[in-house]
């Protein structure tokens, strides 16, 4: 019976810790902008396109040579 009280108290402490972390994340702005990350993958920057071209050219050169 003592172990049951110990496990319940530990689980309440862990749940309280997770609740505190969740409240901290909400207050610090972790969940403010939910749309930008999904749009970010649609718009590549020029440097990323240039990098992909360079990688593709290097791969073509290695397969030819």
DOTI-364356 format. One record per residue: residue in three letters; x negated, y, z of N, C-alpha, C in turn. Coordinates in steps of 0.02 Angstrom, whole numbers, padded with zeros to 5 digits, always signed. Atoms other than C-alpha are relative to their C-alpha. Layout:
REM residues N
ALAXYZXYZXYZ ...
//
This chain:
REM residues 65
UNK-00040-00059+00000+00000+00000+00000-00043+00063+00000 UNK+00045-00058-00002-00145+00117+00035-00027+00016-00069 UNK+00027-00011+00068-00213+00092-00141+00051+00034-00044 UNK-00053-00032+00039-00045+00143-00213+00001+00075+00013 UNK+00001-00072-00017-00050+00310-00121-00063+00033-00028 UNK+00063-00026+00028-00231+00333-00176+00007+00011-00075 UNK-00006-00006+00073-00191+00300-00359+00050+00055-00020 UNK-00048-00053+00015-00039+00414-00357-00030+00069+00012 UNK+00030-00066-00013-00136+00556-00278-00053+00017-00052 UNK+00051-00012+00052-00279+00535-00403+00034+00019-00066 UNK-00034-00016+00063-00156+00535-00549+00031+00069+00002 UNK-00028-00068-00006-00072+00693-00484-00056+00052-00007 UNK+00057-00046+00007-00243+00777-00470-00022+00006-00073 UNK+00020+00000+00071-00289+00726-00648+00051+00038-00042 UNK-00053-00035+00037-00120+00785-00715-00003+00075+00013 UNK+00006-00071-00016-00141+00950-00624-00060+00032-00034 UNK+00058-00025+00036-00313+00970-00700+00015+00011-00073 UNK-00018-00009+00071-00246+00942-00875+00048+00058-00009 UNK-00046-00057+00004-00105+01065-00842-00038+00066+00007 UNK+00040-00061-00008-00230+01195-00782-00040+00015-00063 UNK+00038-00011+00063-00338+01170-00938+00046+00022-00056 UNK-00047-00021+00052-00185+01185-01050+00021+00073+00010 UNK-00019-00070-00013-00130+01347-00966-00058+00047-00016 UNK+00059-00041+00016-00307+01415-00981-00007+00008-00076 UNK+00007-00003+00073-00311+01371-01167+00053+00045-00031 UNK-00053-00043+00027-00145+01457-01199-00015+00073+00015 UNK+00014-00070-00019-00197+01614-01106-00061+00028-00036 UNK+00060-00025+00033-00366+01623-01193+00009+00006-00075 UNK-00014-00012+00071-00285+01622-01365-00016-00058-00046 UNK+00016+00057+00042-00325+01447-01427+00055-00017-00050 UNK-00057+00020+00042-00152+01426-01503+00033+00060-00034 UNK-00030-00060+00030-00124+01602-01571+00007-00005-00075 UNK+00000+00001+00073-00169+01576-01754+00003-00072-00024 UNK-00008+00070+00022-00099+01413-01820+00003-00006-00075 UNK-00007+00005+00073-00083+01458-02005-00065+00008-00037 UNK+00062-00013+00037-00256+01519-02054-00042-00063-00013 UNK+00040+00059+00015-00347+01352-02035+00027-00042-00057 UNK-00029+00040+00054-00226+01267-02154-00010+00034-00068 UNK+00011-00036+00063-00250+01403-02286-00074+00005-00017 UNK+00072-00008+00011-00439+01411-02265-00027-00051-00050 UNK+00026+00052+00045-00465+01248-02358+00021+00013-00073 UNK-00023-00014+00068-00370+01316-02510-00043+00052-00035 UNK+00039-00054+00029-00485+01464-02537-00074-00011+00014 UNK+00072+00011-00009-00666+01417-02564-00037+00065-00014 UNK+00042-00059+00014-00800+01549-02559-00046-00016-00058 UNK+00043+00010+00058-00918+01575-02704-00061-00041+00017 UNK+00061+00036-00019-01066+01507-02608+00013-00075+00003 UNK-00016+00072-00001-00977+01340-02583+00005-00027-00070 UNK-00005+00023+00069-00937+01328-02769-00069-00005-00031 UNK+00068+00002+00027-01117+01369-02813-00038-00060+00028 UNK+00032+00058-00030-01177+01236-02692+00023-00064-00033 UNK-00026+00060+00033-01064+01106-02772-00029-00007-00070 UNK+00029+00002+00067-01129+01153-02945-00072-00025+00004 UNK+00070+00019-00007-01308+01135-02885-00005-00075+00016 UNK+00001+00070-00018-01272+00965-02807+00017-00043-00061 UNK-00019+00038+00060-01186+00905-02966-00056+00000-00051 UNK+00056-00003+00047-01332+00966-03073-00057-00044+00023 UNK+00054+00042-00025-01458+00880-02960+00017-00074-00009 UNK-00020+00070+00009-01359+00717-02970-00006-00020-00073 UNK+00006+00016+00072-01353+00727-03160-00073-00007-00020 UNK+00071+00004+00015-01540+00758-03168-00030-00065+00025 UNK+00027+00062-00027-01576+00608-03058+00024-00060-00039 UNK-00025+00058+00038-01466+00492-03160-00030-00002-00069 UNK+00031-00002+00067-01546+00548-03324-00074-00020+00003 UNK+00072+00007-00005-01725+00543-03263-00021-00065+00025 
//
